[in-house]
Amino acid sequence: MPKAALERAGTFPLGTRQVHRIGYGAMQLAGDGVFGPPHDRDEALRVLRAAVEAGIDHIDTAQYYGPGTVNELIREALHPYPDDLVFVSKVAARRGADGAVLPFDNPDQLLTGIEENLATLGVPSLGAVNLRVMDAAVPDERFDAQLTAMIRARDAGLIEGIGLSNISRQHLLRAVDRTPIVCVQNLFNLVERGSSDVLAECADRSIAFVPFCPLGMSREARKRIRTSPRLAEIGKRLNATPAQLALAWLLDLSPNILLIPGTSTRAHLTENIACGSVEFDAAAREELARR
């Protein structure tokens, strides 16, 4: 069942790699607030192994998840890695002693962040690394310097492709004037659609668009998706849960969307992957186009 759902969802290029459109986001493997060890270490390891056994071929992670915890779990569970497994990470942040997310985005810090990911995962290079913009008002000169650091890391063979995260359309246009961008990771889901213009630009340029928090970032957004009577009604007709509908809607919306739903349990992993088997009809598509 999981492999059939992955195949039905299709593939899309992630830089030089062709990957299934349903991947796995490893963020939830850390403790509360993405900080510290998991509540159930054995289950975290089993989830990672189950994801790869199901056919998932790209995993999204970050050194500052934990920090270090998630990458270490990935290595323990999966090393030596399958040849077709692609790791995507992100840099520009670190965790304080109290768990606070802090900027770590000077050019030299970006390189340090990449090297830390390589060390904890035990790989010579990463399939892609996203430069996470920590401040939407970042000056052009600073963004350019950060992008230069990413280009140098790619040219040195530390990463295969450069991605961007938490960006505006203007950031994307500025970046692609200088270098190929292989993916963009922004907040986007059924009820939080503020990055529609970025998605459209990525689609026009055949850049993978990877929505983070595909089931909602805010508590209100998550509640609206999971308890929506409208989604429940559509789901009854299409034999899908509200969460599966929300994920399937993203797959149906644009062929360049790659999903990285996260979970810390195998049951939810199976449910998430099954979204690839949901078949939309015209009525559902029209209904979900409305907010």
C-alpha positions in Angstrom: 0.0 0.0 0.0 2.6 2.7 0.9 4.8 2.0 -2.1 1.7 2.0 -4.4 0.7 5.4 -3.0 4.2 6.8 -3.5 4.3 5.6 -7.1 0.8 7.1 -7.8 1.9 10.5 -6.4 4.7 10.5 -9.0 8.2 12.1 -8.9 9.8 15.5 -9.5 13.4 16.7 -9.8 15.2 17.8 -6.6 18.3 19.3 -8.3 20.0 16.5 -10.2 17.9 13.8 -8.3 14.5 12.5 -9.3 12.6 11.9 -6.0 9.1 10.7 -5.1 6.8 13.6 -4.4 6.1 12.3 -0.9 9.1 12.5 1.4 9.6 12.6 5.2 10.1 15.5 7.5 12.2 14.4 10.5 11.6 17.5 12.7 9.0 15.8 15.0 11.5 13.1 16.0 13.0 15.5 18.6 11.4 16.2 22.0 8.8 18.9 22.7 9.5 22.1 20.9 11.9 20.2 18.6 14.4 20.3 21.5 16.1 17.4 23.3 15.7 13.7 22.9 12.5 11.9 21.6 9.9 10.6 24.0 10.3 7.2 22.5 13.7 6.6 21.0 13.0 3.1 19.7 9.9 4.2 17.9 11.8 7.1 16.3 14.3 4.7 14.9 11.5 2.4 13.7 9.7 5.3 12.0 12.8 6.2 10.0 13.4 2.6 8.9 9.7 2.2 8.0 9.9 5.4 5.9 12.8 4.1 3.8 11.3 0.6 3.6 8.1 2.2 2.2 10.1 3.7 -0.6 10.6 7.3 0.7 13.8 8.6 -0.9 14.2 12.1 0.5 14.4 13.1 4.2 14.2 16.7 5.4 16.3 17.5 8.5 18.4 20.1 10.2 21.3 20.2 12.7 19.4 22.5 14.9 16.6 20.0 15.4 17.4 18.7 18.8 20.1 20.2 18.3 21.9 17.3 16.7 19.4 14.8 18.0 17.5 14.2 14.8 20.6 13.8 12.6 22.0 11.4 15.1 18.8 9.3 15.1 18.9 9.3 11.3 22.4 8.0 11.2 21.8 5.3 13.8 18.6 4.1 12.1 19.8 4.2 8.4 23.5 4.2 8.0 24.9 2.9 5.7 22.4 4.8 3.6 20.7 3.6 0.5 22.3 5.0 -2.7 19.1 6.7 -3.7 18.4 8.4 -0.3 18.6 12.2 -0.5 19.1 14.4 2.5 17.9 18.0 2.5 18.9 20.2 5.4 18.7 23.9 6.3 21.1 26.4 7.9 21.0 29.9 9.4 19.7 29.0 12.9 20.9 27.5 16.1 19.4 26.6 19.4 20.0 28.4 22.7 20.5 26.6 26.0 16.8 27.2 26.7 15.7 25.9 23.3 15.3 29.4 21.7 15.8 29.5 17.9 18.6 32.0 17.3 20.1 33.4 14.1 23.3 31.7 13.0 23.5 33.2 9.5 26.7 35.0 8.9 28.5 33.6 5.9 31.1 31.7 8.0 28.3 30.4 10.3 26.4 29.0 7.3 29.5 27.0 6.3 29.8 25.8 9.9 26.2 24.7 9.9 26.7 22.7 6.7 29.8 21.0 8.1 28.0 20.1 11.3 25.2 18.5 9.3 27.7 16.5 7.3 29.5 15.3 10.5 26.4 14.2 12.4 24.8 12.5 9.4 28.1 10.9 8.3 27.9 11.9 4.7 30.4 13.7 2.4 27.7 15.9 0.8 24.0 16.8 1.1 21.5 16.6 -1.7 20.4 20.2 -1.0 20.6 22.7 1.8 18.1 25.5 2.3 19.3 29.0 3.3 16.6 29.9 5.9 15.9 33.6 5.9 15.6 34.5 9.5 14.4 38.1 9.0 12.1 38.9 6.1 13.6 42.4 6.1 17.1 41.1 5.5 19.1 43.8 3.5 20.0 42.9 0.0 23.7 43.1 0.7 23.4 40.6 3.6 21.3 38.2 1.6 23.8 38.4 -1.3 26.7 37.6 1.1 24.7 34.6 2.5 24.0 33.4 -1.0 27.7 33.7 -1.9 28.5 31.4 1.0 26.0 28.8 -0.2 27.5 29.0 -3.7 31.0 28.4 -2.4 29.7 25.4 -0.4 28.2 23.9 -3.5 31.2 24.6 -5.6 33.4 22.9 -2.9 31.2 19.8 -3.2 29.7 20.0 0.3 26.1 20.3 -1.1 24.7 19.3 -4.5 22.1 22.1 -4.7 21.1 25.4 -3.1 17.6 25.9 -1.6 15.9 28.8 0.1 13.4 28.8 3.0 11.1 31.3 4.5 11.5 33.7 1.5 9.5 36.2 -0.5 9.1 36.1 -4.3 11.6 39.0 -4.4 14.2 36.9 -2.6 13.7 34.1 -5.1 14.1 36.4 -8.1 17.2 38.0 -6.7 18.7 34.5 -6.0 18.0 33.0 -9.4 19.7 35.9 -11.1 22.9 34.6 -9.5 22.6 30.8 -9.3 20.3 27.9 -9.9 17.9 27.2 -7.0 16.8 23.6 -6.6 14.0 24.0 -4.0 12.1 26.5 -1.9 10.7 25.6 1.5 8.0 28.0 2.7 4.9 27.8 5.0 2.0 26.7 2.8 -1.1 24.6 3.4 -4.8 24.4 2.9 -5.6 27.3 5.3 -2.2 29.2 5.3 -1.7 30.2 1.6 0.5 33.3 2.0 3.2 31.9 -0.3 1.0 31.4 -3.3 3.1 33.9 -5.4 6.3 32.0 -4.5 4.7 28.7 -5.4 3.6 30.1 -8.8 7.1 31.4 -9.5 8.6 28.1 -8.6 6.2 26.3 -10.8 7.0 28.6 -13.7 10.7 27.9 -13.2 10.4 24.1 -12.5 11.8 24.6 -9.0 10.6 22.1 -6.3 8.3 23.8 -3.8 8.3 22.1 -0.4 5.6 23.4 2.0 6.6 23.1 5.6 3.8 22.5 8.2 1.6 21.1 5.4 -1.1 20.3 8.1 -0.9 23.8 9.6 1.6 25.8 11.6 -0.6 27.8 13.9 -2.8 26.0 16.4 -5.8 27.5 14.8 -4.8 26.3 11.3 -4.2 22.8 12.5 -7.6 22.7 14.3 -9.3 24.0 11.2 -7.9 21.2 9.1 -8.3 18.3 11.5 -11.8 19.3 12.7 -13.3 20.8 9.5 -16.9 19.4 8.8 -16.3 20.4 5.2 -13.2 18.2 4.9 -14.9 15.4 6.8 -17.7 15.4 4.3 -15.4 15.4 1.3 -13.3 12.8 2.9 -16.2 10.5 3.4 -16.9 10.6 -0.3 -13.2 10.2 -1.2 -12.3 7.7 1.5 -9.8 9.9 3.2 -9.2 11.6 6.5 -9.1 15.4 6.7 -5.3 15.3 7.1 -5.0 13.1 4.0 -7.2 15.4 2.1 -5.0 18.4 3.1 -1.9 16.6 2.0 -3.5 15.3 -1.2 -4.7 18.8 -2.0 -1.1 20.0 -2.1 -0.1 17.2 -4.4 -3.0 18.0 -6.7 -2.4 21.7 -6.7 0.9 21.8 -8.6 3.2 19.1 -9.9 6.3 20.7 -8.5 5.2 20.4 -4.9 7.1 17.9 -2.8 5.6 16.9 0.6 7.6 16.3 3.8 4.9 15.6 6.4 6.5 14.7 9.7 5.5 12.3 12.4 7.0 10.3 15.3 4.8 7.2 14.9 4.6 4.5 12.2 0.8 4.7 12.2 0.8 8.4 11.2 3.6 7.7 8.7 1.4 5.1 6.9 -1.6 7.5 7.0 0.5 10.4 5.5 1.9 8.3 2.7 -1.5 7.0 1.8 -2.5 10.6 0.7 -0.8 9.7 -2.6 -3.7 7.4 -3.3 -6.5 10.0 -2.9 -8.2 10.7 -6.2 -9.7 14.2 -6.4 -12.8 14.8 -8.4 -13.9 18.1 -9.9 -16.3 18.9 -7.1 -13.6 18.4 -4.4 -11.1 20.4 -6.3 -13.5 23.3 -6.7 -14.6 23.1 -3.0 -11.1 23.1 -1.6 -10.0 26.0 -3.9 -12.1 28.2 -1.6 -10.7 29.0 1.8 
